[in-house]
Amino acid sequence: MTDAIIVEGARKRYRDKWALDGLGLTVARGTVHGLLGPNGAGKTTAVRAMTTLLRVDEGRVEVAGYDVRRQAREVRRRIGLLGQHAAVDEELGGWQNLEMFGRLHHLGARRARVRAGELLERFGLAGTGRKAVRQYSGGMRRRLDLAASLITDPEVLFLDEPTTGLDPRGRAEVWGAVRSLVGGGTTVLLTTQYLEEADQLADRISVVDRGRVVAEGTAGELKARLGGDRIDVVVRDGAQLGVAARLLPDGVTVDTDRRLVSAPVADRMAALTETVRALQDAGVEAEDIAVRRPTLDEVFLHLTGPGQKDAAERGHMADRSEVTA
């Protein structure tokens, strides 16, 4: 069985800028794959290329076993797309919206009606099908959007920042809907700026920066790149930050605004015990002490921060030197 999505060496140029610069991506069937990156990293361009909305200048893009360039119609029959903005008509009811989408996809009147009922039930909206969408909560509206993108029961579903602007309850509702889809065999490619969202939903994550994948793995594998556990100490008196920093293991970082010192540790419990004792012996009063795993936010900043940008630019210069030499 082939992978649901295969992208190799994809490049797309807009004037003097490469929106995609050698993007490579593989998504296994029946999984959620997260695509993370800062604004302008190329996430939306990649989704547009994979959903036949634009052509790449170079490279190969294959979705559901079909080449996006040569077999665009076959690809469109097998995919669904939920964009960043609502696509439903707020004056119509949920049932009317889904029926309309069904008719637009040539399902026929009876099949469109049946499919609308199935999707309203599936997404917990059966009791609101006749209510105008403008009366829906944000989470309900987004679930209806999601239902509309599934009107043809696609093999691969693209979710481009699906929970932007939703409150925590609305995000949780959409997350539950996505999990149920994958449980039924749908493959999902998710772009998001909510790091927690990728951590919660994605089986694998690709971090994109400057049009290329700079890291890939499970959330746990990406976090492990930062060296495992860390101990955080928040001191009560900022003047004691320097003393606290000298008591922690090598690799310590200091955040003066938060009165925080942090360092990597190998043994969680031993590090916690030793740090508490050392702080007491030195007369440093701690407001909070915790041993924690690295967060996906830290991984993201580490991989896409200014230092990485400078390194990448040096790498591009070296590549060009080798070509022209």
Buried (B, 14 or more C-beta within 10 A) or exposed (E): EEBBBBBBBBBBBEEEEBBBBBBBBBBBBBBBBBBBBBEEBBBBBBBBBBBBBBEBEEBBBBBBBBBBBEBBEBBBBBBBBBBEEBEBBEEBBBBBBBBBBBBEBEBEEEEBBBBBBBBBEBBBBBEBBEBBBEEBBBBBBBBBBBBBBBBBEBBBBBBBBBBEEBEEEBBBBBBBBBEEBBEEEBBBBBBBBBBBBBBBBBBBBBBBBBBBBBBBBEBEEBBBBBEEBBBBBBBEEEEBBEBBBEBBBEEBEBEEEEBBBBBBBEEBEEBBEBBEEBBEEEEBEBEEBEBEBBBBEBBBBBBBEEEBEEEBEEEEEEEEEEEEE
